[in-house]
């Protein structure tokens, strides 16, 4: 390790000084600023993953879902949420919905994060019976204020976005939106808007 490299002096966190943590805070700022770039890189990488048995890639599924949201005149939180709703598939295929939600949660409306977190169980409505699973498992969330938003998300933008003949927008179209969303202050109350239901936009 280069002696000129700025590093903390501790080897156990409990031994760190105020100066150590100020250094880390300063070094973390440019790293945080590049979050959107890392997100976009992971999204593009999903283009290399064939969804086994499906007609399109993971990337194409996300692009198609986001394109549908955009063409429905959805707001930026919905569009980016649709684009990244399966971003956790690569590392957490068994709980990708929750993984994806945590990526988005600091930067989007609570409604959107909740929908992404629960879309997996809501999607079972369409196929659960083929596996002997309960297709109505979503009903345990029936009283949640975001239930209808999640049901609409799945019906209009997720379950319908496996069509190789649908003309979706490219990554470049969505990149400025991703940069805007992940450039927000994390957990800003005016962004999170806890308890606010915007709902799905009217179908285009």
C-alpha positions, 0 to 999 in steps of 0.5 A: 500500500502506498504511503501517500494513500490516505487511510485511517489509522485504526484496524478496529472501528472502535479505535477510530478517531474523529479525524479518521471518520472525517477522512472516511466521510470525505472519501465516501462522497465521490463514491456515493456520487457514482452510485448511478454509474454502478447501477447502470453498469449492473443493468447493462450486465444483465443483458449478458444473462439469458432468462432461462426459458424466456424469450428476452434477457433480464436487461430487456425485461427491465427496459420493456417494463420501464418503457411501458411505464414511460409511455403511460406517463408515469412519474420518474419514481415509477419509471426508474422503479420499473427499470430496476425492479429486478436489479437484484436477480443476479445476486439474490434470485430467491429474494430479488424483490427485497434486494431490489427494493433496498437499492431503490429505497433511499431515493424513491417514494415509499410507495414505489419501494414497497411495490418493488419489495412485494412484487414477487408475491403479487406476481404469483397471481399469474403462475402460482397455481402451476407450482401448487403455490397460493396465487392469492398469497398477495391477499394478506396485504389487502389492507395495505395502502399500497396494495392497488399500486402493486397490483397495477404495477404487476399487471401493466408493467411487469407480467406483460413485459416478456415480449420480444416484439415490443419496441422498448427504449434503450438504456441511454433513454433512461440513464438521465432518469437513473442519474437524477434519482440516485443523485437525490439526498438519501432518505429526504422526507420530501422524496420518501413521502411516507404514507402518500399514495400516488397510485398508477397513472391512467392507462395510456 
